[in-house]
């Protein structure tokens, strides 16, 4: 029983590390940063000490549209037992 439990834990750790490796390495790849720079969303720069860096030149677009007004929910009325259906 212990071996089955430990092998399950090991399997979970291996799967978690595979997902982490698959998702974080491409996100930190310079290819994607270069693509963003090419499309005008960021720029490379050198500081006064000669170190190269990368920074956004535009604000990231949010997923939520800011022009749409928020509609508050309507208050509930007290239910009439004659109108309720079961």
Backbone atoms as SQL, in Angstrom:
CREATE TABLE atoms (id INTEGER PRIMARY KEY, chain TEXT, resi INTEGER, resn TEXT, atom TEXT, x REAL, y REAL, z REAL);
INSERT INTO atoms VALUES
  (1, 'A', 1, 'UNK', 'N', 0.825, -1.183, 0.000),
  (2, 'A', 1, 'UNK', 'CA', 0.000, 0.000, 0.000),
  (3, 'A', 1, 'UNK', 'C', 0.877, 1.257, 0.000),
  (4, 'A', 2, 'UNK', 'N', 1.981, 1.240, 0.765),
  (5, 'A', 2, 'UNK', 'CA', 2.878, 2.386, 0.802),
  (6, 'A', 2, 'UNK', 'C', 3.500, 2.637, -0.563),
  (7, 'A', 3, 'UNK', 'N', 3.897, 1.558, -1.232),
  (8, 'A', 3, 'UNK', 'CA', 4.552, 1.714, -2.539),
  (9, 'A', 3, 'UNK', 'C', 3.598, 2.300, -3.575),
  (10, 'A', 4, 'UNK', 'N', 2.353, 1.895, -3.550),
  (11, 'A', 4, 'UNK', 'CA', 1.374, 2.437, -4.493),
  (12, 'A', 4, 'UNK', 'C', 1.169, 3.928, -4.212),
  (13, 'A', 5, 'UNK', 'N', 1.064, 4.280, -2.939),
  (14, 'A', 5, 'UNK', 'CA', 0.892, 5.682, -2.568),
  (15, 'A', 5, 'UNK', 'C', 2.099, 6.515, -2.995),
  (16, 'A', 6, 'UNK', 'N', 3.298, 6.034, -2.705),
  (17, 'A', 6, 'UNK', 'CA', 4.506, 6.781, -3.044),
  (18, 'A', 6, 'UNK', 'C', 4.705, 6.881, -4.555),
  (19, 'A', 7, 'UNK', 'N', 4.365, 5.834, -5.282),
  (20, 'A', 7, 'UNK', 'CA', 4.501, 5.904, -6.738),
  (21, 'A', 7, 'UNK', 'C', 3.466, 6.873, -7.320),
  (22, 'A', 8, 'UNK', 'N', 2.299, 6.972, -6.714),
  (23, 'A', 8, 'UNK', 'CA', 1.307, 7.959, -7.141),
  (24, 'A', 8, 'UNK', 'C', 1.779, 9.381, -6.884),
  (25, 'A', 9, 'UNK', 'N', 2.387, 9.596, -5.725),
  (26, 'A', 9, 'UNK', 'CA', 2.945, 10.908, -5.406),
  (27, 'A', 9, 'UNK', 'C', 4.042, 11.260, -6.399),
  (28, 'A', 10, 'UNK', 'N', 4.928, 10.316, -6.693),
  (29, 'A', 10, 'UNK', 'CA', 6.009, 10.544, -7.644),
  (30, 'A', 10, 'UNK', 'C', 5.456, 10.867, -9.030),
  (31, 'A', 11, 'UNK', 'N', 4.426, 10.152, -9.426),
  (32, 'A', 11, 'UNK', 'CA', 3.788, 10.406, -10.720),
  (33, 'A', 11, 'UNK', 'C', 3.212, 11.827, -10.763),
  (34, 'A', 12, 'UNK', 'N', 2.585, 12.263, -9.699),
  (35, 'A', 12, 'UNK', 'CA', 2.033, 13.610, -9.642),
  (36, 'A', 12, 'UNK', 'C', 3.107, 14.675, -9.709),
  (37, 'A', 13, 'UNK', 'N', 4.220, 14.454, -9.030),
  (38, 'A', 13, 'UNK', 'CA', 5.324, 15.410, -9.047),
  (39, 'A', 13, 'UNK', 'C', 5.917, 15.497, -10.454),
  (40, 'A', 14, 'UNK', 'N', 6.069, 14.376, -11.105),
  (41, 'A', 14, 'UNK', 'CA', 6.609, 14.370, -12.463),
  (42, 'A', 14, 'UNK', 'C', 5.665, 15.097, -13.417),
  (43, 'A', 15, 'UNK', 'N', 4.361, 14.859, -13.278),
  (44, 'A', 15, 'UNK', 'CA', 3.401, 15.534, -14.150),
  (45, 'A', 15, 'UNK', 'C', 3.380, 17.037, -13.900),
  (46, 'A', 16, 'UNK', 'N', 3.467, 17.452, -12.637),
  (47, 'A', 16, 'UNK', 'CA', 3.483, 18.879, -12.317),
  (48, 'A', 16, 'UNK', 'C', 4.738, 19.554, -12.868),
  (49, 'A', 17, 'UNK', 'N', 5.875, 18.878, -12.764),
  (50, 'A', 17, 'UNK', 'CA', 7.103, 19.469, -13.296),
  (51, 'A', 17, 'UNK', 'C', 7.074, 19.531, -14.815),
  (52, 'A', 18, 'UNK', 'N', 6.454, 18.559, -15.470),
  (53, 'A', 18, 'UNK', 'CA', 6.339, 18.591, -16.934),
  (54, 'A', 18, 'UNK', 'C', 5.470, 19.757, -17.381),
  (55, 'A', 19, 'UNK', 'N', 4.374, 20.001, -16.683),
  (56, 'A', 19, 'UNK', 'CA', 3.503, 21.128, -17.030),
  (57, 'A', 19, 'UNK', 'C', 4.226, 22.445, -16.781),
  (58, 'A', 20, 'UNK', 'N', 4.929, 22.549, -15.670),
  (59, 'A', 20, 'UNK', 'CA', 5.676, 23.763, -15.364),
  (60, 'A', 20, 'UNK', 'C', 6.734, 24.019, -16.416),
  (61, 'A', 21, 'UNK', 'N', 7.454, 22.996, -16.793),
  (62, 'A', 21, 'UNK', 'CA', 8.500, 23.131, -17.808),
  (63, 'A', 21, 'UNK', 'C', 7.895, 23.528, -19.144),
  (64, 'A', 22, 'UNK', 'N', 6.763, 22.937, -19.504),
  (65, 'A', 22, 'UNK', 'CA', 6.142, 23.207, -20.806),
  (66, 'A', 22, 'UNK', 'C', 5.557, 24.608, -20.885),
  (67, 'A', 23, 'UNK', 'N', 5.098, 25.166, -19.761),
  (68, 'A', 23, 'UNK', 'CA', 4.429, 26.469, -19.804),
  (69, 'A', 23, 'UNK', 'C', 5.341, 27.640, -19.455),
  (70, 'A', 24, 'UNK', 'N', 6.315, 27.455, -18.587),
  (71, 'A', 24, 'UNK', 'CA', 7.124, 28.600, -18.169),
  (72, 'A', 24, 'UNK', 'C', 8.315, 28.846, -19.076),
  (73, 'A', 25, 'UNK', 'N', 8.899, 27.841, -19.630),
  (74, 'A', 25, 'UNK', 'CA', 10.062, 28.046, -20.493),
  (75, 'A', 25, 'UNK', 'C', 9.689, 28.848, -21.741),
  (76, 'A', 26, 'UNK', 'N', 8.602, 28.518, -22.455),
  (77, 'A', 26, 'UNK', 'CA', 8.262, 29.350, -23.613),
  (78, 'A', 26, 'UNK', 'C', 7.881, 30.780, -23.232),
  (79, 'A', 27, 'UNK', 'N', 7.319, 30.981, -22.058),
  (80, 'A', 27, 'UNK', 'CA', 6.931, 32.329, -21.647),
  (81, 'A', 27, 'UNK', 'C', 8.142, 33.212, -21.399),
  (82, 'A', 28, 'UNK', 'N', 9.274, 32.633, -21.044),
  (83, 'A', 28, 'UNK', 'CA', 10.481, 33.399, -20.778),
  (84, 'A', 28, 'UNK', 'C', 11.450, 33.396, -21.954),
  (85, 'A', 29, 'UNK', 'N', 11.045, 32.839, -23.066),
  (86, 'A', 29, 'UNK', 'CA', 11.902, 32.735, -24.232),
  (87, 'A', 29, 'UNK', 'C', 12.048, 34.098, -24.895),
  (88, 'A', 30, 'UNK', 'N', 13.227, 34.423, -25.368),
  (89, 'A', 30, 'UNK', 'CA', 13.479, 35.697, -26.032),
  (90, 'A', 30, 'UNK', 'C', 12.758, 35.804, -27.371),
  (91, 'A', 31, 'UNK', 'N', 12.398, 34.678, -27.969),
  (92, 'A', 31, 'UNK', 'CA', 11.671, 34.709, -29.244),
  (93, 'A', 31, 'UNK', 'C', 10.361, 35.467, -29.099),
  (94, 'A', 32, 'UNK', 'N', 9.635, 35.222, -28.004),
  (95, 'A', 32, 'UNK', 'CA', 8.356, 35.885, -27.798),
  (96, 'A', 32, 'UNK', 'C', 8.548, 37.359, -27.489),
  (97, 'A', 33, 'UNK', 'N', 9.589, 37.689, -26.757),
  (98, 'A', 33, 'UNK', 'CA', 9.876, 39.098, -26.493),
  (99, 'A', 33, 'UNK', 'C', 10.225, 39.824, -27.784),
  (100, 'A', 34, 'UNK', 'N', 11.004, 39.180, -28.647),
  (101, 'A', 34, 'UNK', 'CA', 11.351, 39.794, -29.929),
  (102, 'A', 34, 'UNK', 'C', 10.112, 39.986, -30.797),
  (103, 'A', 35, 'UNK', 'N', 9.182, 39.051, -30.739),
  (104, 'A', 35, 'UNK', 'CA', 7.947, 39.173, -31.514),
  (105, 'A', 35, 'UNK', 'C', 7.112, 40.353, -31.013),
  (106, 'A', 36, 'UNK', 'N', 7.053, 40.557, -29.706),
  (107, 'A', 36, 'UNK', 'CA', 6.310, 41.688, -29.140),
  (108, 'A', 36, 'UNK', 'C', 6.970, 43.001, -29.550),
  (109, 'A', 37, 'UNK', 'N', 8.308, 43.045, -29.542),
  (110, 'A', 37, 'UNK', 'CA', 9.027, 44.244, -29.958),
  (111, 'A', 37, 'UNK', 'C', 8.752, 44.533, -31.424),
  (112, 'A', 38, 'UNK', 'N', 8.742, 43.491, -32.258),
  (113, 'A', 38, 'UNK', 'CA', 8.508, 43.662, -33.686),
  (114, 'A', 38, 'UNK', 'C', 7.121, 44.252, -33.954),
  (115, 'A', 39, 'UNK', 'N', 6.149, 43.919, -33.129),
  (116, 'A', 39, 'UNK', 'CA', 4.787, 44.433, -33.314),
  (117, 'A', 39, 'UNK', 'C', 4.568, 45.778, -32.633),
  (118, 'A', 40, 'UNK', 'N', 5.583, 46.332, -31.997),
  (119, 'A', 40, 'UNK', 'CA', 5.488, 47.675, -31.439),
  (120, 'A', 40, 'UNK', 'C', 4.988, 47.750, -30.018),
  (121, 'A', 41, 'UNK', 'N', 4.973, 46.659, -29.278),
  (122, 'A', 41, 'UNK', 'CA', 4.453, 46.681, -27.924),
  (123, 'A', 41, 'UNK', 'C', 5.506, 46.817, -26.844),
  (124, 'A', 42, 'UNK', 'N', 6.784, 46.706, -27.224),
  (125, 'A', 42, 'UNK', 'CA', 7.854, 46.781, -26.233),
  (126, 'A', 42, 'UNK', 'C', 9.131, 47.242, -26.919),
  (127, 'A', 43, 'UNK', 'N', 10.167, 47.478, -26.120),
  (128, 'A', 43, 'UNK', 'CA', 11.435, 47.932, -26.678),
  (129, 'A', 43, 'UNK', 'C', 12.589, 47.409, -25.837),
  (130, 'A', 44, 'UNK', 'N', 13.719, 47.189, -26.486),
  (131, 'A', 44, 'UNK', 'CA', 14.953, 46.841, -25.797),
  (132, 'A', 44, 'UNK', 'C', 15.653, 48.136, -25.417),
  (133, 'A', 45, 'UNK', 'N', 16.358, 48.153, -24.311),
  (134, 'A', 45, 'UNK', 'CA', 17.078, 49.354, -23.912),
  (135, 'A', 45, 'UNK', 'C', 18.373, 48.965, -23.221),
  (136, 'A', 46, 'UNK', 'N', 19.316, 49.925, -23.155),
  (137, 'A', 46, 'UNK', 'CA', 20.564, 49.763, -22.421),
  (138, 'A', 46, 'UNK', 'C', 20.595, 50.817, -21.332),
  (139, 'A', 47, 'UNK', 'N', 20.918, 50.391, -20.106),
  (140, 'A', 47, 'UNK', 'CA', 21.016, 51.361, -19.027),
  (141, 'A', 47, 'UNK', 'C', 22.405, 51.998, -19.030),
  (142, 'A', 48, 'UNK', 'N', 22.661, 52.875, -18.068),
  (143, 'A', 48, 'UNK', 'CA', 23.928, 53.613, -18.058),
  (144, 'A', 48, 'UNK', 'C', 25.129, 52.712, -17.785),
  (145, 'A', 49, 'UNK', 'N', 24.888, 51.530, -17.216),
  (146, 'A', 49, 'UNK', 'CA', 25.981, 50.592, -16.962),
  (147, 'A', 49, 'UNK', 'C', 26.204, 49.628, -18.128),
  (148, 'A', 50, 'UNK', 'N', 25.396, 49.750, -19.166),
  (149, 'A', 50, 'UNK', 'CA', 25.562, 48.905, -20.338),
  (150, 'A', 50, 'UNK', 'C', 24.793, 47.601, -20.303),
  (151, 'A', 51, 'UNK', 'N', 23.910, 47.430, -19.306),
  (152, 'A', 51, 'UNK', 'CA', 23.103, 46.216, -19.227),
  (153, 'A', 51, 'UNK', 'C', 21.890, 46.338, -20.131),
  (154, 'A', 52, 'UNK', 'N', 21.619, 45.285, -20.883),
  (155, 'A', 52, 'UNK', 'CA', 20.475, 45.302, -21.783),
  (156, 'A', 52, 'UNK', 'C', 19.224, 44.897, -21.021),
  (157, 'A', 53, 'UNK', 'N', 18.113, 45.555, -21.309),
  (158, 'A', 53, 'UNK', 'CA', 16.848, 45.245, -20.669),
  (159, 'A', 53, 'UNK', 'C', 15.713, 45.283, -21.667),
  (160, 'A', 54, 'UNK', 'N', 14.522, 45.004, -21.178),
  (161, 'A', 54, 'UNK', 'CA', 13.317, 44.936, -22.006),
  (162, 'A', 54, 'UNK', 'C', 12.183, 45.548, -21.229),
  (163, 'A', 55, 'UNK', 'N', 11.380, 46.416, -21.879),
  (164, 'A', 55, 'UNK', 'CA', 10.260, 47.028, -21.173),
  (165, 'A', 55, 'UNK', 'C', 9.087, 47.233, -22.122),
  (166, 'A', 56, 'UNK', 'N', 7.899, 47.260, -21.531),
  (167, 'A', 56, 'UNK', 'CA', 6.685, 47.515, -22.301),
  (168, 'A', 56, 'UNK', 'C', 6.657, 48.977, -22.702),
  (169, 'A', 57, 'UNK', 'N', 6.164, 49.262, -23.919),
  (170, 'A', 57, 'UNK', 'CA', 6.003, 50.649, -24.357),
  (171, 'A', 57, 'UNK', 'C', 4.538, 51.065, -24.344),
  (172, 'A', 58, 'UNK', 'N', 3.630, 50.112, -24.252),
  (173, 'A', 58, 'UNK', 'CA', 2.197, 50.401, -24.186),
  (174, 'A', 58, 'UNK', 'C', 1.606, 49.639, -23.014),
  (175, 'A', 59, 'UNK', 'N', 0.488, 50.118, -22.514),
  (176, 'A', 59, 'UNK', 'CA', -0.209, 49.410, -21.440),
  (177, 'A', 59, 'UNK', 'C', -0.851, 48.146, -22.006),
  (178, 'A', 60, 'UNK', 'N', -0.774, 47.039, -21.306),
  (179, 'A', 60, 'UNK', 'CA', -1.453, 45.828, -21.772),
  (180, 'A', 60, 'UNK', 'C', -2.965, 46.045, -21.831),
  (181, 'A', 61, 'UNK', 'N', -3.586, 45.483, -22.846),
  (182, 'A', 61, 'UNK', 'CA', -5.027, 45.605, -23.013),
  (183, 'A', 61, 'UNK', 'C', -5.700, 44.637, -22.053),
  (184, 'A', 62, 'UNK', 'N', -6.662, 45.142, -21.286),
  (185, 'A', 62, 'UNK', 'CA', -7.338, 44.261, -20.342),
  (186, 'A', 62, 'UNK', 'C', -8.362, 43.412, -21.080),
  (187, 'A', 63, 'UNK', 'N', -8.718, 42.296, -20.497),
  (188, 'A', 63, 'UNK', 'CA', -9.700, 41.401, -21.084),
  (189, 'A', 63, 'UNK', 'C', -11.096, 41.989, -21.013),
  (190, 'A', 64, 'UNK', 'N', -11.328, 42.847, -20.042),
  (191, 'A', 64, 'UNK', 'CA', -12.651, 43.429, -19.835),
  (192, 'A', 64, 'UNK', 'C', -12.739, 44.766, -20.550),
  (193, 'A', 65, 'UNK', 'N', -13.774, 44.984, -21.305),
  (194, 'A', 65, 'UNK', 'CA', -13.991, 46.233, -22.016),
  (195, 'A', 65, 'UNK', 'C', -14.407, 47.309, -21.020),
  (196, 'A', 66, 'UNK', 'N', -13.651, 48.387, -20.934),
  (197, 'A', 66, 'UNK', 'CA', -13.929, 49.437, -19.959),
  (198, 'A', 66, 'UNK', 'C', -15.100, 50.324, -20.378),
  (199, 'A', 67, 'UNK', 'N', -15.463, 50.337, -21.663),
  (200, 'A', 67, 'UNK', 'CA', -16.531, 51.214, -22.112),
  (201, 'A', 67, 'UNK', 'C', -17.918, 50.675, -21.770),
  (202, 'A', 68, 'UNK', 'N', -18.018, 49.390, -21.504),
  (203, 'A', 68, 'UNK', 'CA', -19.325, 48.804, -21.180),
  (204, 'A', 68, 'UNK', 'C', -19.699, 49.158, -19.739),
  (205, 'A', 69, 'UNK', 'N', -20.870, 49.741, -19.529),
  (206, 'A', 69, 'UNK', 'CA', -21.267, 50.094, -18.158),
  (207, 'A', 69, 'UNK', 'C', -21.637, 48.842, -17.354),
  (208, 'A', 70, 'UNK', 'N', -21.379, 48.915, -16.078),
  (209, 'A', 70, 'UNK', 'CA', -21.749, 47.816, -15.196),
  (210, 'A', 70, 'UNK', 'C', -23.233, 47.924, -14.864),
  (211, 'A', 71, 'UNK', 'N', -23.948, 46.828, -14.979),
  (212, 'A', 71, 'UNK', 'CA', -25.378, 46.804, -14.691),
  (213, 'A', 71, 'UNK', 'C', -25.577, 46.103, -13.353),
  (214, 'A', 72, 'UNK', 'N', -26.029, 46.845, -12.336),
  (215, 'A', 72, 'UNK', 'CA', -26.231, 46.209, -11.029),
  (216, 'A', 72, 'UNK', 'C', -27.450, 45.285, -11.068),
  (217, 'A', 73, 'UNK', 'N', -27.439, 44.236, -10.278),
  (218, 'A', 73, 'UNK', 'CA', -28.595, 43.329, -10.259),
  (219, 'A', 73, 'UNK', 'C', -29.817, 44.018, -9.652),
  (220, 'A', 74, 'UNK', 'N', -30.982, 43.611, -10.140),
  (221, 'A', 74, 'UNK', 'CA', -32.229, 44.181, -9.623),
  (222, 'A', 74, 'UNK', 'C', -32.546, 43.561, -8.265),
  (223, 'A', 75, 'UNK', 'N', -33.111, 44.353, -7.360),
  (224, 'A', 75, 'UNK', 'CA', -33.471, 43.777, -6.058),
  (225, 'A', 75, 'UNK', 'C', -34.637, 42.807, -6.210),
  (226, 'A', 76, 'UNK', 'N', -34.617, 41.746, -5.431),
  (227, 'A', 76, 'UNK', 'CA', -35.685, 40.742, -5.483),
  (228, 'A', 76, 'UNK', 'C', -36.887, 41.226, -4.702),
  (229, 'A', 77, 'UNK', 'N', -38.051, 40.961, -5.257),
  (230, 'A', 77, 'UNK', 'CA', -39.284, 41.276, -4.546),
  (231, 'A', 77, 'UNK', 'C', -39.648, 40.080, -3.681),
  (232, 'A', 78, 'UNK', 'N', -40.445, 40.332, -2.671),
  (233, 'A', 78, 'UNK', 'CA', -40.939, 39.243, -1.848),
  (234, 'A', 78, 'UNK', 'C', -41.836, 38.364, -2.707),
  (235, 'A', 79, 'UNK', 'N', -41.623, 37.078, -2.672),
  (236, 'A', 79, 'UNK', 'CA', -42.395, 36.184, -3.544),
  (237, 'A', 79, 'UNK', 'C', -43.810, 36.000, -3.006),
  (238, 'A', 80, 'UNK', 'N', -44.733, 35.920, -3.923),
  (239, 'A', 80, 'UNK', 'CA', -46.140, 35.697, -3.570),
  (240, 'A', 80, 'UNK', 'C', -46.390, 34.195, -3.644),
  (241, 'A', 81, 'UNK', 'N', -46.874, 33.610, -2.581),
  (242, 'A', 81, 'UNK', 'CA', -47.050, 32.158, -2.547),
  (243, 'A', 81, 'UNK', 'C', -48.084, 31.686, -3.566),
  (244, 'A', 82, 'UNK', 'N', -49.015, 32.537, -3.967),
  (245, 'A', 82, 'UNK', 'CA', -50.019, 32.147, -4.961),
  (246, 'A', 82, 'UNK', 'C', -49.390, 32.019, -6.338),
  (247, 'A', 83, 'UNK', 'N', -48.304, 32.752, -6.597),
  (248, 'A', 83, 'UNK', 'CA', -47.669, 32.719, -7.920),
  (249, 'A', 83, 'UNK', 'C', -46.591, 31.652, -8.028),
  (250, 'A', 84, 'UNK', 'N', -46.134, 31.138, -6.918),
  (251, 'A', 84, 'UNK', 'CA', -45.075, 30.140, -6.948),
  (252, 'A', 84, 'UNK', 'C', -45.584, 28.810, -7.450),
  (253, 'A', 85, 'UNK', 'N', -44.774, 28.141, -8.219),
  (254, 'A', 85, 'UNK', 'CA', -45.115, 26.801, -8.690),
  (255, 'A', 85, 'UNK', 'C', -44.047, 25.843, -8.186),
  (256, 'A', 86, 'UNK', 'N', -44.455, 24.685, -7.844),
  (257, 'A', 86, 'UNK', 'CA', -43.506, 23.678, -7.373),
  (258, 'A', 86, 'UNK', 'C', -43.116, 22.749, -8.464);
